[in-house]
Structure formats: structure tokens, C-alpha cells
Amino acid sequence: MKKNVIVGQSGGPTAVINASLYGVVYEALNREETLGTVYGMINGIEGFLSDQIMDMKPLELSGELELIKTTPGSYLGSCRYKLPENLNDEIYPKLFEKFATYNIGYFFYIGGNDSMDTVSKLSRYASQISSDIHFIGIPKTIDNDLVLTDHTPGFGSAAKYVASTVREITIDASVYDNTKSVTIIEIMGRHAGWLTASSVLARKFEGDNPVLIYLPEVAFDQEAFIEKVKIALETTSNLVVCISEGINDGNGTFICELASDVGVDTFGHKMLTGSGKYLENLVKERLGVKVRSIELNVCQRCSSSMISKMDQKEAIASGAYGVKCALEGETGKMIAFHRTNTNSAGTSTSMDHYQIDYVTEDVNLICNQEKTVPLEWITHDGSDIGPEFLSYAQPLIQGEVTVPTENGIPKFAYRKSLMPL
């Protein structure tokens, strides 16, 4: 009897999380001789607990599946649901009873660190009860902070968006050159500054804006910051500064906490916002120059306008490769990228010869870990980014994707209803 497939999405969306979904679904639907029904979980594992699933086959028949590739957000819906640490919790037998009800043999979860935690727990419980269900994690995160992989789907498109938007803001800031001004751009990144580092890609020449870039990997010193801004304004009248939302004092206090209370999400992560506004007020008070802060907010993570063709290609391939690996018997693994043409620093030797291998890594070694920007890539006492990052990131933002349009605006796939069971 053929076993069925189920796939879900979890955590924050990206511009290509649906491309990974496409990769899983397309590959699984084309294995009809081996696989049965391909189900999608509505709102991840949390929705599955409430029997919210849909049959993905009609999407292929209607042509909707092709639209998913360029649709932002999470087509199936997402969740931030943390499974209990104790594998003896009653939720695990309940989940596996549901897997049995739907004859699930293959489980794919597209997400970041917390999603890999879910894959880890389910695969470990399956091992305990000798279940033959295969659990595979498909990586996703704009933060690019998953370990044991060169990078993650979603980062390339977000980096492309950040670099492009920062360049646009820089041009706008330079329109009026008769007064000194400072523009502070706040970019996502709690503990890892990969996305903020991508703002360096906006520079057209050495010394160009953004002149100052601050990541959370290095302790942020307010006095040193004010002094650097003061010095930079002597040569750059319209100064642009990029900061990570998670810049901190090196002792556990986020800069945004100095301005307001910070809440936490269901995983205990602090919900950060306001670092840019705090520094805006600080610069205004200390230097008396015209200053504004801009928070790129959700557009940086899932805008369809700047999808990197390379990112989309790798996202689709990672989903398809996950199906292949599961059918070959792998479980408790995450699909990872290994860059094959690197030098001793681990960066690409040539953008024209960029290559990766798709491999699997033990998900138990990935979940609850965090990959940060190497300190040797951060220069000028924590206020700039070195050339190693450029070599690393430039191949990931290459190529444009044409998004289908209808009546002059993007045409996206929309989930209309649940599958009748």
C-alpha cells in the first residue's frame, strides 16, 4: 500500500518559502508509482492537530501550483507552535495516531531553527516507537542562521531586497546636499547580522553609503557610535547608517530595550523593534543634525519584487531533494547546501563559478543552534563589513524572476478552502 506525504510551513515567511513547497509537492506528485496522496498542513503542525489539511493534487491540475513559485508569504499558512521537550507528553501519541489515520509515510517541514526542532522531536519519538515515518526538514530563513549549511533559502532574496532598498534610500537621501543629515535604516536580525551585512552590497564605490553598518555580533557602544557619526558627517553630508534590530551592549541588553519594554513570542524570543528610533533620538540630541530612522519591516522578508533567481532555484531544488532523500530511507535530516568552490576563508573564489552540493545533515545537530557572521568579516571596530562577505553573498542575489501579473499587479496564488475529508 502506498504511503501518503504531508508537508507544512512554519515560522516567518520568505520570498521563496513557497518555492520550496513547490519543490516538495511537484516532486512528490511525480512519484505516483511510489507515493499516494500529497497533503498540505494548514498552519503547520498546530493546524494538523486540528485536522486542517488539504489535498495538493488539484493545485497541479488547475495550474495554481505554478503560481505558488512566485507567491510571497506561506501558501499553507504558518504557526509558531513549540512541541513539548518531554517526548513522553501526550501530544506525541496523538500526532502519530493522526499520521496513521492519514496513512502518512513521509513528513516534510519547511522552516527555520524552531521548525527543525519540531523535525528533531518527531523523528526522535518515531525512533522510540519504531515508526517507519520519514521526517525531513527543508531549510528556510532570511536570517541565514542555520548551522551546517552554507546558506538558507530566503536569505538571497531578502539580501537582494535590502541591498536594492538601501540603494534607493541612499539616492533619496542625497537629493538635498545643502544640510547635514543622517538616515538610520533598521534591518531584521536578532542575534545574527547576515541580513544587515547585505546592505554593504548597495555601495557603488569605496566610501559610499551606507558608511556605517552595525551587526549584533559585536557589542554596540553608543559613545563610539556618536563619534563615528560625527566624523563621517565631515566627509559625507547625507550619511546613511544600517543597523540590525538586535544590536546590543554585549551584556545581554538590546539597544531597543533602552527605549521601551520588549515582549517575547511563544518560543521565548524577544520581539525587537525601535533600535532605529532610539538612535535617531540619540543623534538628534547629541549632534543636533537632521535625522530620520526607517524600519524596513516585513517587506524585507517576503517581497516578491526582488526574488533572486538563484534563491528560487535553490529553494525548489531543496524541496525536491528532500523528497528524493526520504524515498531513499533518510529521516531526521535537514537538506543543506555545501559550497564546492571555496578558498581557505570559505568564500567563493569566483561568482561565475559558484556551485553548491545538496546534502543532508543531522537535524539534531542543527536545531537550537545559531550561525552568526564570522567576526573576521566585521571590520572597523564593528562598524563595517569586509570583502569576504561580498564574495559570499553576491552569488546568492543573482538573477531576476518575472512575477506573473493581472490587471497591472502581481498575480499570486491564494488558498481558497480546506480539502473536504
C-alpha positions in Angstrom: 0.0 0.0 0.0 1.3 3.4 -1.0 2.2 5.8 1.8 1.0 9.4 1.7 3.0 12.6 2.0 2.4 15.6 4.2 4.1 18.9 4.0 3.9 22.1 6.2 5.4 25.5 6.6 6.3 27.1 9.9 7.8 30.3 11.3 8.1 33.6 9.4 7.6 33.6 5.6 10.2 34.4 3.0 10.0 35.3 -0.7 10.8 31.7 -1.6 9.3 29.5 1.1 6.6 28.7 -1.4 9.2 27.8 -4.0 10.4 25.1 -1.5 6.8 24.0 -1.1 6.5 23.8 -4.9 9.7 21.6 -5.0 8.3 19.2 -2.4 4.8 19.0 -4.0 5.9 18.8 -7.6 8.5 16.1 -6.9 6.1 14.1 -4.8 3.2 14.3 -7.3 5.6 13.0 -9.9 6.3 9.9 -7.9 2.8 8.4 -8.2 4.2 4.9 -8.7 5.7 5.1 -5.2 3.7 7.7 -3.3 0.0 8.2 -2.5 -1.8 11.4 -1.7 0.2 14.6 -1.1 -1.3 16.6 1.7 -0.6 20.1 2.9 -0.9 21.1 6.5 -2.8 24.3 7.1 -1.0 26.4 9.6 1.7 23.8 10.2 1.8 21.2 13.0 -0.7 23.2 15.0 -3.2 23.1 12.2 -2.6 19.4 11.6 -3.5 18.7 15.3 -7.0 20.1 14.3 -7.1 18.0 11.1 -6.7 21.1 8.9 -5.1 19.6 5.8 -5.7 19.8 2.1 -5.0 17.7 -1.0 -2.3 19.3 -3.1 -3.1 17.5 -6.4 -5.9 19.8 -7.5 -3.4 22.7 -7.5 -1.4 21.0 -10.2 -4.5 20.3 -12.3 -5.6 23.9 -12.0 -2.3 25.5 -12.7 -2.2 27.1 -9.3 0.9 25.1 -8.3 3.0 27.1 -10.8 1.8 30.4 -9.3 3.0 29.3 -5.9 6.6 29.6 -7.0 6.4 33.4 -7.1 3.8 33.9 -4.4 5.2 35.5 -1.2 4.1 34.6 2.3 3.3 31.0 3.3 0.7 29.5 1.0 -0.3 26.8 3.5 -0.2 29.3 6.4 2.2 29.1 9.3 2.5 28.7 13.0 4.9 29.3 15.9 4.0 26.1 17.8 6.6 24.6 20.1 6.3 20.9 20.7 7.0 19.8 24.3 10.6 18.9 25.3 9.3 15.8 27.1 8.8 13.1 24.5 6.5 11.3 26.9 4.0 14.1 26.6 0.5 13.0 25.4 0.7 15.1 22.3 3.1 12.7 20.6 0.9 9.6 20.5 -1.9 11.9 19.5 0.1 13.2 16.5 1.2 9.7 15.5 -2.4 8.5 15.7 -3.3 11.2 13.2 -0.3 10.2 11.0 -1.7 6.7 11.0 -5.2 7.9 10.2 -4.0 9.7 7.1 -1.5 6.9 6.2 1.4 9.3 6.4 4.8 7.8 5.5 6.7 11.0 4.7 6.7 14.3 6.6 8.3 17.5 5.3 8.5 20.7 7.3 9.8 23.9 5.7 11.1 26.4 8.2 14.0 27.7 10.3 15.6 26.8 13.6 12.4 26.2 15.6 10.9 24.2 12.7 14.0 22.0 12.7 13.3 21.5 16.5 9.9 20.1 15.5 11.5 17.7 13.0 14.0 16.6 15.6 11.4 15.8 18.2 9.1 14.0 15.8 11.9 11.9 14.4 13.3 11.0 17.8 9.8 10.0 19.0 9.4 7.9 15.8 12.6 6.1 16.7 11.4 5.4 20.2 8.2 3.7 19.0 9.8 2.1 15.9 7.7 4.1 13.5 8.7 3.9 9.8 7.6 7.5 9.0 10.4 9.6 7.4 10.9 13.1 8.7 12.8 15.7 6.7 13.4 19.4 7.3 13.6 21.8 4.4 15.6 24.9 5.4 14.1 28.4 5.3 15.1 31.7 6.9 16.0 35.2 5.9 18.3 35.3 9.0 20.6 32.8 7.4 21.4 31.5 10.8 21.0 27.7 10.4 24.2 25.8 11.1 25.8 23.1 8.9 24.6 24.8 5.7 26.4 27.4 3.6 23.2 29.5 3.5 19.4 29.1 3.6 16.7 29.7 1.0 15.1 33.0 1.7 18.3 34.8 2.5 19.4 35.5 -1.1 16.1 37.3 -2.0 15.9 39.2 1.3 19.6 40.3 0.8 18.7 41.4 -2.7 15.8 43.4 -1.4 17.8 45.0 1.4 20.6 46.0 -0.9 18.2 47.4 -3.5 16.1 49.3 -1.0 19.1 50.7 0.8 20.5 52.0 -2.5 17.2 53.6 -3.3 17.1 55.3 0.2 20.7 56.4 -0.3 19.8 58.1 -3.6 16.8 59.8 -2.0 18.9 61.0 1.0 21.4 62.6 -1.4 18.8 64.8 -3.2 19.4 67.7 -0.8 23.0 68.4 -0.2 22.9 71.8 1.5 22.4 70.5 5.0 23.9 67.6 7.0 21.6 64.7 7.6 21.6 61.2 9.0 19.4 58.3 7.8 19.3 55.2 10.1 17.9 52.1 8.5 16.9 49.3 10.9 17.0 45.8 9.4 15.9 42.4 10.7 18.3 40.3 12.7 18.1 39.4 16.4 21.4 37.7 17.1 22.8 37.1 13.5 23.6 40.1 11.3 23.6 38.4 7.9 20.8 40.5 6.5 22.1 43.8 7.8 25.5 42.9 6.4 23.8 42.6 3.0 23.4 46.4 3.0 27.1 46.6 2.0 26.0 45.3 -1.4 24.3 48.7 -2.0 27.6 50.5 -2.2 28.8 51.7 -5.7 32.3 52.5 -4.6 34.6 52.5 -1.5 33.3 55.0 1.0 29.9 55.1 -0.5 26.7 54.9 1.7 25.9 53.1 3.9 29.1 54.3 5.5 28.4 52.7 8.9 27.0 49.2 9.4 26.3 47.6 12.8 25.6 43.9 13.5 24.6 42.2 16.7 27.7 40.1 16.7 29.8 43.0 18.1 28.9 44.9 21.2 27.4 48.3 20.4 29.0 51.3 22.1 26.8 54.4 22.0 29.6 56.9 22.6 31.7 55.3 19.9 28.7 55.4 17.5 28.1 59.1 18.1 31.8 59.8 17.5 31.8 57.8 14.2 28.7 59.6 13.0 30.2 62.9 13.8 33.5 62.1 11.9 31.6 60.6 8.9 29.5 63.7 8.6 32.6 65.7 7.9 33.0 64.0 4.5 29.5 62.6 3.8 26.8 65.3 4.3 24.0 62.8 3.8 25.1 59.9 5.9 23.3 56.5 5.8 23.7 54.1 8.7 22.4 50.5 8.7 21.8 48.6 11.9 20.4 45.2 13.0 17.3 45.3 15.1 19.3 43.2 17.6 22.3 45.5 18.3 23.2 45.2 21.9 25.6 46.3 24.6 27.4 42.9 24.7 26.0 42.1 28.1 22.5 40.9 27.0 20.7 44.3 26.8 19.3 45.2 23.4 19.6 48.8 22.4 15.8 48.9 21.7 15.2 47.9 25.4 16.6 51.2 26.4 13.7 52.9 24.8 10.8 50.6 25.7 9.7 47.3 27.2 10.2 44.3 25.0 7.8 41.3 24.8 8.5 37.7 23.9 7.0 35.3 21.5 5.8 31.7 22.2 9.4 30.4 21.8 10.7 32.9 24.3 12.4 35.1 21.7 12.4 38.9 22.4 10.3 40.8 19.9 12.6 43.6 18.9 11.7 46.9 17.4 12.7 50.5 18.0 16.5 50.4 17.8 16.5 52.8 14.9 14.1 55.2 16.6 16.2 55.2 19.7 19.4 56.0 17.8 17.5 58.7 15.8 16.7 60.5 19.0 20.2 60.0 20.3 21.8 61.5 17.3 19.3 64.4 17.3 20.0 65.1 20.9 23.8 64.8 20.8 24.6 66.2 17.3 21.7 68.4 16.5 21.5 67.4 12.9 18.6 66.4 10.7 18.0 62.7 11.3 15.3 60.1 10.5 15.0 56.4 11.0 13.5 53.8 8.7 12.4 50.3 9.6 12.3 48.0 6.6 9.9 45.8 8.5 8.1 42.8 6.9 8.7 43.7 3.2 12.4 42.7 3.6 11.5 39.1 4.4 8.9 38.3 1.7 8.6 40.8 -1.0 8.1 39.3 -4.4 9.5 42.3 -6.2 13.1 41.3 -5.6 13.1 37.5 -5.7 16.6 36.2 -6.5 16.5 33.7 -9.4 19.4 31.8 -7.7 17.5 31.7 -4.4 14.3 30.5 -6.0 16.2 27.8 -8.0 17.8 26.5 -4.8 14.6 26.7 -2.8 12.8 24.5 -5.4 15.7 22.1 -5.6 16.0 21.7 -1.8 12.3 20.7 -1.6 12.7 18.2 -4.4 15.9 16.8 -3.0 14.1 16.3 0.3 11.6 14.0 -1.3 14.4 12.1 -3.0 16.2 11.6 0.2 13.1 10.5 2.1 12.3 7.9 -0.5 15.9 6.6 -0.2 15.3 6.0 3.5 16.7 9.1 5.2 14.9 10.6 8.2 15.8 13.0 11.0 17.7 15.1 8.4 17.7 18.6 7.1 18.6 19.5 3.5 21.8 21.6 3.5 23.9 23.4 0.9 27.7 22.8 0.7 29.6 25.3 -1.4 32.0 23.4 -3.6 34.3 26.1 -5.0 35.7 27.9 -1.9 39.1 29.2 -0.8 40.7 28.8 2.6 38.4 31.5 4.0 35.3 29.5 3.0 34.1 32.1 0.4 33.6 31.6 -3.3 36.7 32.0 -5.4 34.6 33.3 -8.4 31.0 34.4 -8.7 30.9 33.0 -12.2 31.8 29.5 -10.9 29.6 29.4 -7.9 28.4 25.9 -7.2 26.8 24.0 -4.3 26.0 20.4 -3.5 22.7 19.4 -1.9 23.4 17.1 1.1 21.6 16.0 4.3 22.7 16.9 7.8 21.5 15.5 11.1 18.7 17.8 12.2 19.6 17.1 15.9 22.9 19.0 15.4 21.1 21.9 13.7 18.1 22.8 15.9 18.6 25.2 18.7 22.0 26.3 17.3 22.7 29.7 15.6 25.2 30.6 12.9 26.5 34.2 13.2 28.5 36.3 10.8 32.2 35.5 11.3 33.9 38.1 13.4 36.8 38.4 11.0 34.3 39.6 8.3 33.3 42.6 10.6 35.7 45.5 10.4 36.5 49.0 11.6 35.7 48.2 15.3 32.3 46.7 14.5 31.1 49.5 12.1 31.7 47.9 8.7 31.8 44.7 6.6 34.8 43.2 4.9 35.2 41.9 1.3 34.8 38.3 2.4 31.1 38.9 2.9 30.8 40.3 -0.7 32.3 37.2 -2.1 30.0 35.1 0.0 26.7 36.9 -0.7 27.0 38.2 -4.3 26.3 34.8 -6.0 23.1 34.4 -3.9 21.4 37.5 -5.2 21.9 36.9 -8.9 19.2 36.8 -11.5 15.7 38.2 -11.8 12.3 36.4 -11.6 9.3 37.5 -13.6 6.3 37.5 -11.4 3.0 37.0 -13.4 0.7 40.0 -13.4 -3.0 40.5 -13.7 -4.5 44.0 -14.3 -1.1 45.5 -13.7 -0.4 44.0 -10.3 1.3 40.7 -9.3 -0.9 37.6 -9.6 -0.5 35.4 -6.6 -1.8 32.0 -5.6 -4.4 32.1 -2.9 -5.6 29.2 -0.7 -9.3 29.2 -1.0 -10.6 26.4 1.2 -9.7 23.2 3.0 -9.9 19.9 1.4 -13.1 18.1 2.3 -12.3 15.0 4.3 
